[in-house]
Structures are given as structure tokens and as C-alpha cells.
Amino acid sequence: MSGDSVTFGFNVASSGAYSTAGKQELRGFKLAVKHINNGGGWVTSEKYESPLDGDGLLDKEVEFAVEDTGGSSDTARSNAQRLVDSEDVIMLAGGTSSSSGLANQEVAAQNQVIYMATMGNANSLTGADCNRYSFREMFNNRMAAEALAPALGDEFGDDINYVKISQDNEWGRTLRDDMETTLGNLGWAPVWDTTAQVGTSDYSQYAADIKSVDFDVIVLGLGGLDAVNALRAFRDEFPDSNIVLPIASRDIAQTAGGAIEGVIGTVAWSPEINSPLSNTFRETFREEYGSSTGTSKSASPSGAAHIAYTQTLQYASAVERAGTFNPIDVIGALEGHEYDAGLGTQTLRACDHQAMRQVPIVRGKPEVRQSYGSYYGLVGEPADVQYACDSGPAANCSLGGS
């Protein structure tokens, strides 16, 4: 590869309903590039086992180009193609939602460019729609459901009636099905079930509809602003209700404020996780993005930033291990690789390119205790959930060759 530099392409939602998470992703991406080029963070940490040395990538400076999906899969697809055609990117990363992640990985496969997915949880990303060029650090819906079940059993018991609202798209439907399976294994029974269109702003009618239903727990298979609007509506109608948000995030909690109190769910990563690599990431992120007043605590990273940082360094480390930018060789270096991203040892599987990793379970804090970007407390230790390559979403994955 000629020239003194190579370019990464970051395709994130800098505007729209997912922009809070998208902006955090972009911060994580930029911090990783800075550390690849200049050292710092995990690159120079003794705890991070990687051939990166803070002097670029294979003697080349790493640059990056950014596109804004606006939360649209169509825009994500056209952006990804533009990054490949106009910026000559050697790696694509991003996907602040599952739909934009699927668009990114489609373009990546068509152009034989490696794609490192970020926040998409849809099972199909490493299931029916998997491809040889795409890898995912983030856990999927199946893993979230399996991680939550024991914690919910401990919290509420087994003879539980619950109501559920799911987002009316592939992500929401598969999350609904996975949660129904795992909760059914606990002995939980759904007593009310409906779907909501993406972008629903008023959930007060849904809350009114269940006033006559005898239920113990509300399960919300919703994301983004939909989750925020639903949390507010149900808290208004049922202030003391038990709520489960299987796929939670800092941006949801930040917007929902006091409505997140007591809500149980999963997150990509939590700043409250105490491990050498988590602590290093948290502190270097705060140093980089602290406020102009010098208060670094005002720039606490989210799970979206952690995933973006991890994925960028995973790709770069694989390039160094392979000794080449050739995507086929880099794929080989990524497949089956064991590493630590602050959650303990995990593996980027060869069979479906899904990271087998731990899943943090959290509970929303009261508004008076929310500070410095910390909106959740950990519920026990992160859950270790794995499934075989011939089961779950992986059973529908065929990576193929080239």
C-alpha cells in the first residue's frame, strides 16, 4: 500500500434520535486513533496484550474520515460506499443502530473492506446476515436475554406476570422472542403484549391500556427516544412499577432522568466496572474530553465510546499481527483471537465473528445520585453468557469465502 498514511472510515449517527450515542462512538474512535499514532491508553498499557506501539500502523500514520448516518440505514449505506470510493478507507466502523450496522456490513462485504460493528444488537448481524468481512464486539439480543434471566429471577422470583411492549422492527421482534424464551424458563407469563412503531412519542395510551391488567413487571423492548418516552409514561401512571429495559444505555438514562430509577437492564460497558483496562480507558477518556474548566469528571465515557475504542484497537492490533493490510490476512488474525477489553478474557469467534464476552447487568440510580455520567449501578458481576456455533443466531450464519 503506497503513501505515508491509511484512512479509517467512521460512519455514525452524529444527528437524529441516536446522536447522543453516536457522538460518544466518535469520541471513542478518535481516542483510539490518537493512541495508535501517539501512544497512551491501552496501546501503552502493560495489561493490554497487543503489538501496537504508539507509532502508527505498519509505519503509516492513521487518519480518519467521518460520515453522519442521521440514524438512517439508507444514509448509512450511501455514506459507507462514499467512504470506500472517495476516501479509500481500509476499515469501516460504526453503526449506532442495528439497521445502520446491517447497511454498513453489506457495503463492507461488497467492497471487501473489514467492518467493525459498534452498537447494533440485532441477532442477524452475526446470524442470518453475517458475512466474512464483519465483526462485532457488542453482545446481541440473545446474549442480553440470557444474561438478564438469572438476575431477574433473583430480583423478582419465578411466578411472575409481566406486560411487554416491543419496537416494531426486526431488532424489537427478536428481542421480544428471546426475552419471552428466557423468562418462560423462569416461569414468567406474559399477560399483555403489543408492539409500537419506531418514533412513537406518546406512550400514555399504552400505560392506560394496562391499568386493568394484573401484572408484576413491565418489560420494554424499546431503544433510543422510544425507550425514554415509554419510561416517562409508565412512571407517570405507575410510579412504583418494576421495569425491565433489556437493552439500556447511558444516553437513554441521561435523557430519562429520574424515570430510570430502579430500571434493570444490560449495558455495553459501565464506568463503574473496576479493572485495569476499564480504569485506564475511563481516565484517558476523561483526560481527553474533560471540560474547559479542567474537570475531567464531566466527560465520563459511555458503553458506546468503549465499544468504538475497543473495535478500533482490535482491528489495528490484527493488522500488526498479520503484518499486512490485506483484509483476508487481517480476518485470519481477528478470527478466534482472545483478548481483554476490561471485562475479562473474551474471544472473537471464527464461526460467526461475534465476541463471546461478559454482559454487565445494571440498575438505574435515583436522580439525586446520578453524577459525572454515572446513571446505573452494577447488579452483581457481569454475566458470562455463551452459546455454541451450531445454536442460536450462529446456527443461521454462513460466512463463506472470497
C-alpha positions in Angstrom: 0.0 0.0 0.0 1.6 3.3 -1.1 1.7 6.6 0.7 2.6 7.5 4.3 -0.9 7.2 5.8 -4.0 5.0 5.8 -7.6 6.0 6.5 -10.3 4.5 8.8 -13.9 5.3 8.0 -16.3 6.1 10.9 -20.0 6.1 9.9 -22.0 7.1 13.0 -25.2 8.9 13.9 -24.0 12.4 14.8 -27.5 13.7 14.4 -31.0 12.3 14.8 -32.5 10.1 17.5 -29.3 8.1 18.2 -27.0 11.1 18.1 -26.0 11.0 21.8 -24.7 7.5 21.4 -23.2 8.3 18.0 -21.2 11.3 19.4 -19.8 9.0 22.1 -18.8 6.4 19.5 -17.0 9.1 17.5 -15.1 10.2 20.7 -14.1 6.6 21.3 -12.9 6.2 17.7 -10.9 9.4 17.7 -9.2 8.5 21.0 -8.2 5.1 19.6 -6.6 6.7 16.6 -4.7 9.1 18.7 -3.3 6.3 20.8 -2.4 4.2 17.7 -0.4 7.2 16.4 1.0 8.7 19.6 0.7 6.1 22.3 -1.3 6.3 25.5 -4.4 4.4 26.8 -4.4 0.7 26.1 -1.7 0.9 23.5 1.0 1.6 26.1 -0.7 -0.4 28.9 1.1 -3.4 30.2 -2.3 -5.1 30.7 -3.3 -4.8 27.0 -1.7 -7.6 25.1 -1.2 -6.1 21.6 1.7 -5.5 19.2 0.7 -1.8 18.9 3.5 0.5 20.0 2.0 4.0 19.5 3.9 4.7 16.3 1.2 4.4 13.8 0.2 1.2 11.9 2.8 -0.7 10.0 4.9 2.5 9.8 2.0 4.6 8.5 0.0 7.4 10.2 -3.6 6.6 10.7 -6.1 9.2 9.5 -9.9 9.0 9.6 -12.9 10.2 7.7 -16.4 10.7 9.3 -19.9 10.5 7.9 -23.2 11.1 9.7 -25.9 8.5 9.2 -28.6 10.5 10.9 -29.9 7.2 12.2 -31.0 6.2 8.6 -30.0 2.9 7.1 -30.2 4.3 3.6 -27.9 7.2 4.5 -25.5 4.7 6.3 -25.4 2.6 3.1 -24.6 5.6 0.8 -22.1 7.0 3.4 -20.2 3.7 3.6 -19.9 3.5 -0.2 -18.7 7.1 -0.3 -16.0 6.3 2.3 -14.8 3.4 0.3 -14.9 5.2 -3.1 -13.8 8.7 -2.2 -11.7 8.2 1.0 -10.1 4.8 0.2 -10.8 3.6 3.7 -9.2 0.3 4.7 -11.6 -0.2 7.5 -15.2 0.8 8.2 -16.6 1.2 11.7 -19.8 2.4 13.3 -23.5 1.5 13.2 -25.2 3.3 16.1 -28.3 1.2 15.5 -28.8 -2.3 14.2 -30.3 -1.1 10.9 -27.3 1.1 10.0 -25.0 -1.7 11.2 -26.6 -4.0 8.7 -26.2 -1.4 5.9 -22.5 -0.9 6.8 -21.7 -4.6 6.7 -23.5 -5.1 3.4 -21.3 -2.4 1.8 -18.2 -3.8 3.5 -18.7 -7.3 2.0 -19.4 -5.9 -1.4 -16.2 -4.0 -1.4 -14.1 -6.5 0.6 -13.4 -4.0 3.4 -13.4 -5.1 7.0 -16.2 -3.7 9.1 -16.1 -3.4 12.9 -19.7 -3.0 14.2 -20.5 -1.0 17.2 -23.8 -0.6 18.9 -26.2 -2.8 16.9 -27.7 -5.7 19.0 -29.8 -7.4 16.3 -29.1 -11.1 16.2 -28.9 -11.2 12.4 -25.6 -9.1 12.4 -23.8 -12.2 13.4 -26.6 -14.6 12.5 -28.5 -14.8 9.2 -26.9 -11.6 7.7 -23.4 -12.3 8.9 -20.5 -12.0 6.4 -16.8 -12.7 6.3 -15.7 -9.1 6.5 -17.8 -8.0 9.5 -17.0 -8.4 13.2 -19.0 -7.4 16.3 -17.8 -6.7 19.9 -21.3 -5.8 21.2 -23.4 -8.6 22.6 -26.6 -9.5 20.7 -30.2 -9.8 21.8 -29.9 -13.5 22.6 -26.9 -12.8 24.9 -28.7 -9.9 26.6 -31.7 -12.1 27.4 -29.6 -15.0 28.7 -27.6 -12.6 30.9 -30.7 -10.9 32.4 -32.8 -14.0 33.2 -30.8 -15.1 36.4 -30.7 -11.5 37.7 -34.4 -11.1 37.2 -35.1 -14.4 38.8 -33.1 -13.3 41.9 -34.8 -9.9 41.9 -38.5 -10.9 41.4 -38.8 -14.6 41.8 -40.4 -17.2 39.5 -44.2 -16.9 39.4 -44.3 -13.5 37.7 -46.9 -11.9 35.4 -45.4 -9.4 33.0 -46.5 -7.0 30.3 -44.3 -6.2 27.3 -44.0 -3.6 24.6 -41.6 -4.2 21.7 -40.3 -2.0 19.0 -42.0 -2.9 15.7 -38.9 -3.8 13.7 -36.5 -6.8 13.4 -34.5 -5.8 16.4 -37.6 -5.4 18.6 -39.2 -8.6 17.5 -36.1 -10.8 18.0 -35.5 -9.2 21.4 -39.2 -9.9 22.4 -38.8 -13.5 21.3 -35.5 -14.0 23.1 -36.8 -12.4 26.3 -40.0 -14.5 26.1 -38.0 -17.7 25.9 -35.7 -16.9 28.8 -38.4 -15.5 31.0 -40.6 -18.5 30.2 -37.8 -20.7 31.5 -38.1 -18.8 34.8 -41.9 -19.5 35.0 -42.8 -15.9 34.0 -46.0 -15.5 32.0 -46.9 -12.6 29.6 -50.4 -11.2 30.4 -50.3 -8.3 27.8 -48.3 -7.9 24.7 -48.1 -5.3 22.0 -45.7 -3.5 19.6 -45.0 0.2 19.0 -43.9 1.9 15.9 -40.4 3.4 15.9 -40.6 7.1 16.7 -43.7 6.9 18.9 -43.6 9.9 21.1 -46.7 9.4 23.3 -46.9 6.1 25.3 -49.6 7.4 27.7 -52.3 5.3 25.9 -50.2 2.1 26.3 -49.9 2.9 30.0 -53.7 3.5 30.3 -54.3 0.2 28.5 -52.7 -1.9 31.2 -54.4 -0.2 34.2 -56.8 -3.1 34.4 -54.2 -5.8 33.9 -52.8 -7.7 36.9 -49.0 -7.6 36.3 -45.8 -7.6 38.4 -43.2 -6.3 35.9 -43.1 -4.2 32.7 -40.7 -5.3 30.0 -39.8 -2.6 27.4 -38.1 -3.9 24.3 -37.5 -0.3 23.1 -34.5 1.8 22.2 -33.4 5.4 21.9 -36.1 8.1 22.4 -38.8 5.4 22.2 -37.5 3.9 25.5 -37.3 7.4 27.1 -40.8 8.3 26.2 -42.2 4.9 27.4 -40.3 5.1 30.7 -41.7 8.6 31.4 -45.3 7.5 30.5 -45.2 4.3 32.7 -43.5 6.1 35.6 -46.3 8.8 35.5 -49.0 6.1 35.5 -47.3 3.6 37.8 -44.7 5.4 39.9 -43.6 2.3 41.8 -43.7 -0.2 39.0 -41.0 -2.7 38.3 -39.5 -2.0 34.9 -37.0 -4.1 32.8 -35.2 -2.4 29.9 -33.3 -5.3 28.3 -31.1 -3.0 26.2 -30.3 0.0 28.3 -27.7 2.7 27.6 -26.3 5.9 29.1 -28.0 8.1 26.6 -31.4 6.7 27.5 -30.8 7.2 31.2 -29.3 10.7 30.7 -32.5 11.8 28.8 -34.9 9.9 31.0 -33.6 11.4 34.3 -35.5 10.2 37.3 -37.6 7.8 35.2 -34.6 5.4 35.0 -34.6 4.8 38.8 -34.8 1.1 39.6 -34.9 0.0 36.0 -33.0 -3.2 35.4 -31.2 -3.9 32.1 -27.9 -4.5 30.3 -25.3 -2.0 29.0 -22.4 -2.4 26.7 -20.0 -1.3 29.4 -20.2 0.7 32.7 -17.7 3.3 34.1 -18.3 1.5 37.4 -16.5 -1.6 36.3 -13.3 -1.8 38.2 -10.5 -3.5 36.2 -7.1 -2.2 35.0 -8.2 -1.8 31.4 -11.6 -0.3 32.3 -9.9 2.2 34.6 -7.3 3.1 32.0 -10.0 3.7 29.4 -12.1 5.8 31.7 -9.3 8.0 32.9 -7.7 8.6 29.5 -11.1 9.4 28.0 -11.8 11.9 30.8 -8.4 13.5 30.3 -9.0 13.8 26.5 -12.6 15.2 26.7 -12.7 17.0 30.1 -14.3 20.4 30.2 -12.5 23.6 29.7 -12.7 24.2 33.4 -10.3 21.3 34.0 -12.9 19.0 35.5 -12.3 15.7 33.7 -15.2 14.0 35.6 -17.6 15.9 33.3 -16.5 13.7 30.4 -17.2 10.2 31.6 -17.4 7.7 28.7 -20.4 5.5 27.9 -20.6 2.0 26.6 -20.8 3.3 23.0 -17.4 5.0 23.4 -15.9 1.9 25.0 -17.2 -0.3 22.1 -15.8 2.1 19.5 -12.4 2.3 21.2 -12.2 -1.5 21.6 -13.2 -2.2 18.0 -10.7 0.2 16.5 -7.8 -1.2 18.5 -8.9 -4.7 17.7 -8.6 -4.0 14.0 -5.3 -2.2 14.4 -3.8 -5.0 16.6 -4.9 -7.6 14.0 -3.1 -5.6 11.2 0.1 -5.6 13.2 -0.2 -9.3 14.0 -0.8 -10.1 10.3 2.0 -7.7 9.2 -0.2 -6.5 6.3 -3.3 -4.5 5.5 -4.6 -7.3 3.2 -8.2 -7.9 4.5 -8.0 -11.7 4.1 -4.9 -11.9 6.3 -6.4 -9.4 8.8 -9.6 -11.5 9.0 -7.4 -14.5 9.9 -5.7 -12.5 12.7 -9.1 -11.5 14.1 -10.8 -14.9 14.0 -10.5 -16.8 17.2 -8.5 -14.1 18.9 -8.6 -14.0 22.7 -8.3 -10.6 24.4 -9.3 -8.4 27.3 -11.4 -5.2 26.9 -11.8 -4.5 30.6 -14.4 -7.3 31.2 -12.1 -10.3 31.4 -10.9 -12.7 28.8 -13.1 -12.9 25.7 -12.9 -14.4 22.2 -13.8 -13.0 18.8 -15.2 -16.2 17.3 -14.2 -17.6 14.0 -17.6 -19.2 13.3 -19.7 -16.1 13.3 -17.4 -13.2 14.2 -19.3 -12.5 17.4 -17.4 -11.6 20.5 -18.1 -14.1 23.3 -17.9 -11.7 26.2 -19.5 -10.8 29.5 -22.6 -8.7 29.8 -23.0 -6.0 32.5 -26.3 -6.0 34.4 -27.3 -2.7 35.8 -30.0 -0.9 37.8 -30.9 2.8 37.3 -29.9 5.2 40.0 -32.2 7.8 41.7 -31.8 11.1 40.0 -30.1 12.6 43.1 -27.3 10.1 42.8 -26.8 10.5 39.0 -23.5 12.3 38.5 -20.4 12.5 36.3 -22.0 10.3 33.6 -22.9 7.5 36.1 -26.6 6.7 35.8 -26.6 3.0 36.7 -25.2 0.8 39.5 -23.9 -2.7 38.7 -26.1 -5.7 39.7 -23.6 -8.3 40.7 -20.7 -9.3 38.4 -21.1 -9.0 34.6 -22.7 -12.2 33.3 -20.8 -14.8 31.3 -23.1 -15.9 28.5 -22.0 -18.1 25.6 -23.7 -20.3 23.0 -22.4 -22.9 20.6 -21.6 -22.2 17.0 -24.4 -24.6 16.0 -27.1 -22.9 18.1 -28.8 -19.6 18.5 -28.1 -16.9 15.9 -24.8 -18.6 14.9 -26.7 -21.6 13.5 -28.0 -19.3 10.8 -24.6 -17.8 10.0 -22.6 -18.8 6.9 -19.5 -16.6 6.5 -18.4 -18.1 3.1 -15.2 -17.2 1.5 -13.9 -15.0 -1.3 
